[in-house]
Amino acid sequence: MKKSIVAASTLALALMGGVMSTPARADSGDIYFEMIFAMADKNKDTMVTRAEFLDAMGRAYDMKMASYKKAGDSGKMMKGDAMTKDGLKLLIADVYKGS
């Protein structure tokens, strides 16, 4: 269970970069990671603490939920303030696509 929470959180963090476009280059994955890392490293000490990581996960979750509301996908993707299984599945798929 702990691994799945960490995996889902890591994927959610990757979504934070989804609102920015990245260059279509061979090393765009590295650039994408660097943007995500910079967003998570609030105090710019080149390390991410547990608190910074959890804050970044919360922001990624909020951004995805806001996109569901804006797109009108709320019935299938969310219920109230919770993400459905289908919503989480789409969130993970977005990360794999690099969006």
C-alpha distance (Angstrom), angle and dihedral (degrees) to the residues before:
residue distance angle dihedral
M1 . . .
K2 3.79 . .
K3 3.80 90.4 .
S4 3.81 92.6 51.3
I5 3.81 91.5 50.7
V6 3.80 91.1 49.9
A7 3.81 91.4 45.8
A8 3.79 92.8 49.3
S9 3.80 90.7 46.2
T10 3.78 91.7 50.2
L11 3.79 90.5 50.8
A12 3.78 91.1 48.2
L13 3.79 90.1 52.4
A14 3.77 89.3 54.3
L15 3.79 89.0 56.4
M16 3.76 90.8 63.0
G17 3.77 87.9 76.5
G18 3.79 90.9 51.6
V19 3.78 93.0 89.5
M20 3.80 90.6 61.1
S21 3.76 124.3 65.6
T22 3.77 119.9 -125.5
P23 3.78 127.1 -153.9
A24 3.79 116.2 -95.1
R25 3.79 95.8 -119.0
A26 3.76 134.4 127.3
D27 3.80 91.0 -104.4
S28 3.81 94.9 45.7
G29 3.82 89.5 112.5
D30 3.80 89.2 62.1
I31 3.80 91.4 47.3
Y32 3.79 89.9 48.1
F33 3.81 91.0 51.9
E34 3.80 92.3 47.6
M35 3.81 90.9 53.6
I36 3.79 91.4 50.0
F37 3.79 91.9 46.7
A38 3.80 92.2 49.6
M39 3.80 90.1 51.6
A40 3.81 91.8 50.3
D41 3.82 96.1 44.5
K42 3.81 96.4 77.1
N43 3.82 97.1 171.8
K44 3.83 93.1 42.4
D45 3.81 94.9 -128.6
T46 3.85 91.3 133.9
M47 3.80 90.6 -111.3
V48 3.79 132.0 92.0
T49 3.78 116.6 -138.1
R50 3.79 123.9 -155.8
A51 3.81 89.2 -104.0
E52 3.82 92.2 51.2
F53 3.80 90.7 47.1
L54 3.80 93.5 49.5
D55 3.80 91.1 46.6
A56 3.80 90.1 51.3
M57 3.82 90.8 49.4
G58 3.78 90.4 51.6
R59 3.79 91.6 51.0
A60 3.81 91.6 48.1
Y61 3.80 91.1 50.1
D62 3.80 91.2 48.6
M63 3.80 92.0 49.1
K64 3.79 91.9 51.4
M65 3.81 92.7 46.6
A66 3.81 89.9 50.3
S67 3.79 90.2 52.0
Y68 3.82 90.1 52.0
K69 3.80 90.7 51.8
K70 3.80 92.6 47.2
A71 3.80 93.0 47.9
G72 3.79 92.3 48.8
D73 3.82 92.2 -119.2
S74 3.77 92.4 126.1
G75 3.82 96.3 116.4
K76 3.79 96.4 59.7
M77 3.80 101.7 23.4
M78 3.78 102.1 42.8
K79 3.75 142.7 17.5
G80 3.78 113.2 -157.0
D81 3.79 106.1 -47.1
A82 3.81 94.8 -21.1
M83 3.79 129.7 93.1
T84 3.79 115.4 -127.6
K85 3.79 124.7 -134.4
D86 3.82 88.6 -100.6
G87 3.80 89.7 50.5
L88 3.79 92.5 52.8
K89 3.79 90.1 46.0
L90 3.81 89.9 54.6
L91 3.80 91.2 46.0
I92 3.81 90.1 54.7
A93 3.83 91.9 44.9
D94 3.82 89.5 52.9
V95 3.78 90.2 55.4
Y96 3.80 92.2 51.9
K97 3.82 90.0 50.3
G98 3.78 90.0 50.0
S99 3.76 94.3 -123.7
